[in-house]
Amino acid sequence: MQVSHKRSAVSVSFDEPNLVSTAGLLPVMTLARDTGLHELANDWLSVPTDKGANAGLKVASLVAGMVAGADSIDDMALLRHGGMSRLFTTCYAPSTLGSFLRAFTFGHVRQLDAVASRFLGNLGARAPLLGDPGKEDFVFVDVDDTIIEVHGYAKQGSGYGYSGVRGLNALLATVSTKDTAPVIAAQRLRKGAANSARGAKRLITDTLSTLKRLQTGGRVLCRFDSAFYGHAAVTAAQAGGAEVSVTVRMDPAVKRAIATIPETAWTTIEYTDAVFDETINTWVSKAEVAETGFTAFTSRKKDEQITGRLVVRRIPELNRKAGDGQETLFETHRHHAFFTTVNTERLDTVAADKIHRKHAIIEQVNADLKDSALAHLPSGVFAANSAWFIAAVMAYNLTRAAGILAAGPFEKARTGTIRRKLIHVPARIASSARKIRLHLPQAWPWQTPWQTLFDHLYPPTQRA
């Protein structure tokens, strides 16, 4: 590609009142309106009137800005350009939205949690967020935390957590199936130095309650890493009717259980650099799995102990000197174990291991959020940042629902991809006979899915 004009033949002026740079916000925010975002915020939020008047419109403005890619209060100005006022009413200034966030207290943050939970349920009624899982399929609940890096000491609650960087700790619970991308069912913002498992019991309970609003079939399986291997998290999942698959710490009890596994019990699995041998119909790999019966939390009273299976994956420990002619006399292994309450009739050893490893899908959600609204936490006030975090989650779920309605590759696409191809579409606004028409770019590569999304919210028969 090359510029087609001489410098002297080109000039610019910012004077077109009928252009918008994010025409995709029209169907997306129509979806937000139809699923009750404004009413939910108005009904649940009790932010003081001087700052919280029109709470529904302000929450929707924050969500709209984040859907369009805003990662700071100042970025909310993108809602006030060109012809945006012809498509949307009450486009607030960034300063107004910043004042609104700073008026939040912990109680208001919990109210916004309730809004986010119910908003997700309403989205699920409009778009098949979890597809149509059968009664024997699993619905996966994944819980994990991540550090959102901040700079300086002005952020309330910031500190040095397990990552070694200064930040605030964000705890997330996502919900997905084998055929769908994850959506976020619950969230908490915590101090940077918070223990990973702090508040996990309440978060898991809230997640399973929200999941019921989505009215999905299937059995629920909660997957955690070793930071959440504790009695509180596991029993919270079981109390909500879910089964558990949680990585365990290599404590003496786990090591003793692994030592009882006979050598003949290990099965080769598909793993990094594995090759499938069609002759013997098996994977050629150095990774193997086996399992044994296990009772978790034996230090507690007998009626509080939980029985299940300990599934163990082992990988040969590398001998760095082996390449210098010093071969190992015998192989040693690194072991990675997890505890699960799913019985062997439902999942055999290999399948249980493969499903547990897919817990890593939540890391993609963390990265997705940090690539958009959570690139920064905009305020020095902890409650304001907590409210910002919840708005970011609602924007993520709304974008995910829009991608599902657009269909095709957008059903599982990253929200960044949806923004770039469906939201950031420039358009010129024209009107005739009191009707608005958007003129979008000719030959836009993703015209078909954009039109599909638009037709879901503005059916052609109603527009005629």
N, C-alpha and C positions, 0 to 999 in steps of 0.2 A: 504494500500500500504506500502511496506517495501523495503528498499535498498537490492539489490540481490547480492552485492559483498562485499568482505572485503576491508578495506581501502587500504591495500597493493596491491590490484589487480586493482586499478583505478588510472589513471593519466590523465591530460588534457594538451592541447597545442592549442594556438590560431594561427593556421597556415593553415587553409583551405581556399583557394582563390575562391572556387566555391560555397560557401554557402551564402544564404541571409536569414535574419530573418523575412522579411516582403514581401513575394512573392505576397501578395494581392495588393501591390502598382502597379504591372505591369498592370493589367486590369484597375485599377482606374485611373492611370495617362495616360493610353491610351485613356480613356474616356475624360480626361481633354484636351488632344491634339486634339481629334476629334471634340470637341466642341469649339475649338478656343481660349483656354486660352492664349497660347503663343502669338498668333497674336494680340489679344485684348490688352494685356499689351504692346507689342511693338508699337502698333498704338496710344495708348492713353497716355502712360507715357512719360514725358519729363524730367525725372530726369537727372541732369548733367552727361555728358558722362563719366567722370572719375569714377563716382560711379554707374551710371545707364546703362552702356553698357550691352547689352543682358538682358534688363529688363524682357522680356518674360520668359527666362530661370530662372531668379532669383525669380520672382514671383511664377513660377511653383515649384521651389525648396522649397520655404516657405510653399506653400500649401501642397506639398507632405510630408514634415516633419510633418505638423500638422495632416494630415490624418493618419500618422503612430503614432501619439500620442505626438509629441514634444510640450512642453509648455514653452520652453526657447530657446534662441539663441544657447546655448551650445548643446541642444538636437538635433540640426540639423546635428550633427556629425553622427547620425544613418544612414544618407544617403550615408556614405562613407565607408562602411564595406564590407568585403568579395567580392562577385561577383556583387555588385551593379553597378560597372562601366561597366559590360558586358550587363546589362539590360538598363542602362540609360547613356546618355551622359552628360558631364559637371555637375558633382556632386560637388557643391560649398562648400568651407569650411565655418564653422559658422562665422568666422571673416569677410569674404567677404559679407555674407548676412547681418550681423550686420551693416557694413559700408553702404550698400545699403539702409537699413531702415533709418539710421540717416541722409541720404541725402534728405529725404522727407521734403517738406514744406506743408503748408495747401493746396496750389493749387495742389500739386501732390497727396495729400490724396483725394481730390475731383475727380481727374482723375482716381484714383484707385476705387473710388465709381462707376464711369461710367463703368469700367471694370467688377466689380462685378455684376452690374445690367444686362449687356449684356451677361455675362457668365451664369447667371441664366436663361435668356431667351433661350440660346443655349442648356443648359441642359434640359430644358423643352421640346425642340424639339426632344431630343433623348430618354428621359425617362418620363413617365407620372407622373410628380411630383404632379399634382393635380387631377389625375384620369380623369374621363370624366363626370363632373357635368352637369346635365340637366339645361334647361333654368329656371326652377323653384327652383333649388337648390341654396343654398348660398355658396359663396366663402368668407371665413372669413379672415379679416385682423385684427390682434391683435397688439396693440402697448403698450409697457411697457418699463420701465427702470430698471436698476439694478446697484448696486455698486460693482465694482471690487476692492477688498481690496488690498492695497499696504502698505509697511512698510517703515518708514523713510520719510525724507523731500526732497529727491533727485528727486522724480518724479515731473516733471513739471505739474502743474494743479491739483495736488492731494489736497484733503481737506475733511472735515467732512460733509457728506450729511445727509439725513433723517435717515439712518441706524445707525448713531452714530459711524461708523468706518471710518478710513482714507482710501480714495480710489479715483478712477475715475468713472465717471458716464457713463454707456453704454446704449444708447437708441436703441431699436430694433423694427422692424415691421416684423411680420411673416404672412405667407399666408398658409391657409389649407382649407380642406373641411371635411365633416362629415366622409369621408372614407379614408382620407390620413393624414399622419403626416405632421407637419408644415415645411416649408422651410423659409429662411430669405430673405426678399425682399429689406430691407433697414436697414442702421445702422449708428450711430454716436457715437463717443467718445467725452465726454464733461468733463468739470471740475468737481471735486468731489462734490462741493457745488452747482452745477447747479440745478435750479428748474426743476422738472420733465417735465413740459410742454415746456421748452425752446427748440425752434427749431422743435417742433412737427408738426407745419403746413407744413414746407418744407419737413419733413420726410414723412408725409402722402401723399403729392403731388407726391413725388418721388416713393413711394410704388405703388400707383395706376397707375403711368406711367409704372413702371416695370411690373405690373400685366398684362398690355395689351400685353407685349412681350410674355407672356406665352400663349396667345390666348385661354383662357378658356371661356367656357360658364358660365351660372349661374349669379345670382345677387350678388353684393358685399355688405357685411355687415362689417363695421368697429366697433370693440369692444374696448372700453377704460375703464380704471378705473377712479376714481374721480379726480385724479391728472390732467387728460386731459379734464375735464369738463369745456370747455371754448369756446367762439365764434370762435376763430381762428381754433382750431382743428376740430370742427364740420362742419364749412363751407368749410374747405379744403376737407373733405371727400365728402360733397355734391357736390362740384365743380367738383370732379373727378368721379361723377356718382354713388357714393356709398350711402348706408343708414347707419344709426348710431345707436349704442346701447352703452350708456355711463353711468356709475355710477355717481350719483349726490351727491353733498354735502348737508348735512341736514341744509340748510339755512331756514330762516323764510318762504319764498315762498313755498318751498317744504313741510315744516311742515303744512302749511295751506292747501295745496292740499291734503295731507294725511288725514287731519282731516275731509275732506268732503266725504270720502269713507264710505258708509253705512256698518253696521256690516254684513248684509246679502250678501255682495258682495265678502266676503273672501272665497277662495277655498283652501282646503287642498292639499298639494303637496308631491311628493316623495322627501324626504330630509334625512339627517343623522338619522339613527336608525328608519326610516319609515318601516311600515309593510303593505303589500297589503292584504286587506280583500276581498277574492273572493266572499263572500256572498253578500256584498253590492257593490262590484266592484269598490272599491276606496282605496286610501292610508290612513292609520291610522298614522297620524303624527301631531306634534305640529307646524309645519311650514305651513303658508298660504300665498296666494298671491291674490292681487286685483290690479285694475288699475283705473286711472282717466285721463281725458284730461289735457294737460299741455302745457303752452307756455314758452319756455326757453328764457333767456336773455331779460327779459322785461325792463331792465334798458337802453337798446339800442333803437335806432330809430325803429319805427314800422316795416319798411321794412327789418330790420335786425333781427327781432325776429323770432324764429323757433317754429312751432307748432308740437305737437306729442303726445305721450302717456307717462304717468308716471306709471311704473309698480313697485309695492311695495311688498316686502316679509317681513313678520313679524314673529318673534319668541318670545315666552313668556320669559319675564325677570325672571331669577331665583331668588327665595327668599332663601337665604342661611340659614335662621333660620327656614324654614318650617319643616325640619326634627326634630326639637326639640319641636314639638307640637304647634308651632306658625304658623298656616295656613294663607295664604293671604286672605284678604277680597275681593279683585278683582285683576284680572290679568292685568299686564302692559306688554308692548311689546317693543322689539327692532325692529326698522324698517330699511330695506336696500332697497333703491330705485334706479332705473335707468331710464333714459330718452331714448326713442327710436322713430325713425321716420318710422319704419315698421308698416304698417296698420294692423288692426285686421283681415282682410280677409286673409292676408298672414300668420300671427302668432297670435294665441290666447294668452291669458294672461299666461297660464301655460307653453306653448311652448316657448314664448318669454323669460320667466324667466330661463328656463332650458338651452336655447341656450346662454343667457348672462353669466351664471355661468361658461360655458365652456371656457370663456376667460382665465381661469387659465392655459390653455394648454401652454401659452407662458412661464410660470414659469419653465416648463420642459425643454424648449429650453435654458433658462438662466442657469439652472443647468447643462445641457449637455455641454455647452460651458465652464463653469467653471471647469468641470471635464476633460477638454482637454486643448486646446490652451490658454484659458483665465484663467487658474489656476494662471498665472503670467502675468504681463506686463513687458517685458524684458528690456526696455530702460528707461533712465531718461529723454529722449526727448519726448515731447508730440506728435509731428507729427509722430515719429517712432512708438510709441505705437498705434496711430490711424491707421497707415498702417498695423501693426500687427493684429489689431482687424478686419480689412476688410479681410485680408488673412485668418483669422480664420473663418470668415463667409463663404468665398468661399470654404474652406476645409469642413465645415459643410454641405453645399449644395451639394458638390461633393460626399461626403460620403453618404448622403441621396439618391442621384440619383443612386449610386452603389448598395445600399440596395434594391432599387426598382427593378433594373435590375436583382438582385439575386433572387428576389421574395420570396414567402413563408413568414416566420415570420420576415424577414429582411425588409419588406416594411414599417413597422412602428417601427422597433427596434431603440433603442437609438444608437447614433453614437459610443458610447463606446462598445456596444455589437457587432456592425459591425466590429470595429477595432479588437476586441479580437478574433472573429471567422472567419473573412474573410480577414483581412489585415495582422495580425500577424501570418502568416503561414510560417514556415521555408521551404526552398527548396534548393536542390542541382542543380546546373546548369551543363548540359552536352551539347555537341554539336556534330553534325554529318552531313556531307554533307552540311556544311555552314548553318545548321539550329540549333536553340537553343531549348532544351527541359528541362523543369523544372520537377524535381522529388520531389513531395510533400509527406508528411507523409502517410504511408499506414493506412487505416481505420480512416482517419480524420473525425470526427463526422459530419462536415458540408461540406463534399466533394461535394454533389449535388448542393447546392446553389453556391458554389465557381465555379464549372464547368459551371453552368448556366450563371453567370456573365462573365466568361472568354469567353464563346461561343458567347455572345452578341458583344464582342469587337473583337474577333478573330474567325469568323464563320468557322466551320469545312471545308466547301467547299473551302474556300480561303486558308486554311492551307495545303490542300492536295497537 
